[in-house]
Amino acid sequence: MQEILNRFYNYIGAVQRYSENTKQSYQNDIDGFASFLSVTYQIKSPHHITHFHIRTWIVRLMDNKLSTRSINRKISSLHTFFKYLRRFEGLDADPMVKVVRPKIAKRLPISVPKSDESITRLLEQRSAGDYDVALTEIIIIMLYGTGLRRSELIGLKEADVDRVRKVIRVIGKGRKERFVPIGESLLKKLDEYIELKHQAIKTISSDLVFLTNSGKPLYPKMVYNIVNRYLKTIPNLERRSPHILRHTFATHLSDSGADINAIKMLLGHSSLAATQVYMHSAPNRLKSIYKNAHPRAEE
């Protein structure tokens, strides 16, 4: 089993070109499933797996109080794994055909209230010249001002900043390229940070925009901690992760009347369905448009 698993992990990394984070998630999901099969049923080959084994595993996950969203992510990992087995490892039938995903209750994205101006004020204030403070500020306003994913922020290079066109080049999921506008104030703040970075760090051997005070690339947990500490200053937020700032970026665009297709392109979503969650305020906005535009609206 392990040899097949290793070939699959190499496949999604080298051929499918999944990001390291995505590859690690797949590996965690499928290693957990393989361990369950080995301990519970002594199954050592994927050719012996049936839909019964998969369903039993899902029930076990539910009994362990794993969220429906997390379970569905693991099911997606299995779908990809069994497609690989069918194509490259001679598997006769896909047991996932008889597996039904648990339904996820619709949940509105959590975002910073539009009335809270704390992030906007970061754009207006001058940095005190402290590198760690400047790094915190630029991470917060970049995530909010561009809607980047955490991994996209970490991977941003200085050459990706186009100051003439006022856009940044972003390499997203699946190595897909997109260009995201960057406002004048944010661009100025970014340039101030980059100038301070070259002054504060003696030796810079990386072309990445964002570095630690020792000149090393940022790592996911560091970005999470920075955002989490900052968002604790904003009351009534149920969660405080970098993704909340991405949600805020999209929600504020939607609330201000931005076209859903434009939001989709800015976020780098592959399907419109992923973007539609930000349209929860659309009915009220449509009523306003109707009232202001239709000649018989007041009758």
N, C-alpha and C positions, 0 to 999 in steps of 0.2 A: 504493500500500500504506500509506504513512504517514498519509494522511488517514483511512483506515479504522481504523488503529491508534489514532489520536487520538480518534476517535469512540467506540471501545471503551473506552479509558481514562476518558473523560468519563462513559460509561455506568456503569461499575462504581463510580465515585466518587460521581456525583450521583444515580443511580437506585438502584443496589444498595446504596449507602452503605457500601462497604467502607472500613475504616480506612485511614489514609494509609500505614501500614506494609504492609498487605496489598496495597493498590493498587500500591505501589512494587515489591513482590515480583512481582506479575503482570507489570508493565511490564518488569522486568529479564528475566523468563523469555521473554516473547513477543518482545521486541526482539532477544534472543539468537537465537531461532528464525528470526526474519525475516532477520537478518543472515546466518545460515547458508544460508538459501534463496537469498538474493541472490548470495552469493559462490560457492556450490557449483553452483547450478542456474540462476542468473540469473532466478529467479522474482520477479516484481514484483506479482502479484495473488494474493490468497488463493483465488480461484476455480480456480487451476491446481495447488493443493496436493493431493497424493494421500497415501494411507497409506504408500506407499513412501518418500516424502520424510521423513515423520515417523519411521518406523522407522530410516532411515539416520541421522537426527539423534540418536536415542536411542543407537544403536551408537557414534556419535562421542562422546557424553557418557560412555559406559561406558569407551571407550578412553582418555579423559582422566581416568579414575579418580574420577569423580564418584560420590558415595554413592548407593545405591539409593533411599534416602529422599528425597534432593534431586531425583533424576530423576523420581520419582513426583509430587513437588510441581510440577515443570515440566509433567508430563503433565496434572495437574489444571488448571493454568492454560490449557493448550491446549483441554481439554474446555470450559471456560467460554467461551473465545474462539470456538470453532466453533459453540457453541450460539447465541452472539450473531450470528454470521454467518448462520446458518440463519434466525434470526428477523427480523433487521433489514437484512441486506445481500444477500439473494436467493441465498444459497448453496444449490445443489440437493441435495447429499449431504454427510453428515458423514464425513470420512475417519478420524475417531477410532474409528469402529465396529470397524475391523479392527486396532486397536492394542491390544496386551496389555501391562499394567503388569508390570515386573519384580517378583518376589516379594521382600518384605522379611523378613529373618530376625528373629524375635522377640527383642527386647532388653528386659531388665528396666530400669526407670527407676533412675537413679543418685540416691541420697539420702544425707543426712547420717545416720550411724548413730544409733540411738536412745540408745545409751550415751553419746554425746557431749552434754554439757550446756552447751557454750559459749554457744549461743544463748539457752538458758533463763537463764543467768547475766546476760545483757544486760538482761533484764526486772527483775532484782533490784537491779542496781547503779544508783546515782544518777549522773546526768550531771555532768561536771566543769564544765559551763557553756560549753564550747567548742562553737560552732555546728556546725562541720564534723564533730566527733566525734559530737554528738547526731544529726546527719543520717544518718551512717553507721549508728549503732545502730538508729534507728527504721526505716530502710529494711530492714535485715536482719530485725528481729523482725516487721515488718509482712508481709513476703513469706512468712516461715515461719509466722506466726500466722494468716494469712488465706488463703494460697494464691493471692494475686492474680498476674495476669500483669504483666510489667514495664510495659506500656502502660497497664494499669488503675491501677497505683500512680501513675504519672506524671499521669494524668488525674483523680485523686481530688480532690474539692473539699471545703472545710471544711463546706459545707452538707450533704454526703453522710454526715457522721458524726452518727448518732442516739444521743446519750448516754443517753436515757431507755430506749430499747429495747435499747441496747447492740448495735447493728448498724451496718454501713456499706453505703451504696447504691453498687453497682458497675455501671458501663456497660461491658459486655464486647463480644465479637466480634459484628458485625452489629447493634450498638447495642442489644443485649439487656440488660435490667435484671435484677439479682439483688441479694439482701440477704445479707450474710455476717456472722455473729456475731463480736463482738470481746470478748475476755475483759476482766475488771476490771483486771488488771495491765497488759495491753497498752493499754487505753483510758487509764489513768493516764499511762503512758509517752508516749502520743501527745499528750495534753494538755500534758504538760511540754515536749515538743518545740515544740508550737504556741505556747505562752507564750514560750519562748526565741526562737522565730522572730520574733515581733512586737517583742521587745526588741532583737534583734541586727540586724535589717534596717530601715534608716531609712525607706525608702519601699516599701510593698507595694501593687502595683497589680493583683495577681492573686488570685483566690479559690481557687487551688490549694493543697492542703495542703503539698506538698513543693516547696521552692524552693531555689535555690543561695544562697550567702551574699551575692550581689549582688541577690537578689530576682527572678531570672529562673526560668522553669520548668525542671525537670530535662529532660535529653535522654537517649535510650536508651543511648548509649555511656557516659555518666557513671554511670548506674545499674549497667551491666555492670561497669565498672572498680571501683566501690565493693564490689560483691558478690564479684568475682573476688579482690580483695585480701584480703577477710575470709576467704573460704573456703580461701585458701592456708594459713591457720593450722590447718586441719583436715586431718590426714594421710589419705592413701590415697583421695582423691577423683579420679576420672578426668577429670571436667569441673567447672568452677567458674563457672557462669553463673547469672543470676537464676532461671532455670527449675528449677535444682536445688533451690532452696528451695520452689518450688511442688510438685515431686515429693516432697520430704521431708514437706511438709504432708499430702499425700494418702496417702503410704505409712504414716506414723505413725498416721493415722486408721484406715486399713485394718488395720494390725497390732493396733490396740486394739479391733477388732471393730465398727467403724462400718459401717452399711449402705451398700452400693454406690450405691444411689439417692441417699442423702444426700450422699455424696462427689461424685457427679455434679452435683448442684444447687449445692454449695459451689464447685466448680471452674468452673461455667458451661459444662459440656460439652453439646453439642447431641445427642449420642448416647451410649448406654451403652457402646458398643464402645470408645470413647476412654478410658473410666474403668476398664475391666476389666483393664488392664495393671497396676493397683495391687493386684489381688487375687492376686498370686503366692504370698502366704503363706496363702491361704484354706484349702488342704487341711489344714495343721497345726492351724489354728484350729478347723476342723470336727471334727477328731479330738478336740480338747480338749473341745469342746461336747458331743460324743457321749459321751465318757468321763464327764463330770460330770453329764450329764442323763439318760442312758438307764439304766433299772434293770438291764439285762442286760449292760451294757458290760464288766464285769469277768469275765464267765463265758467 
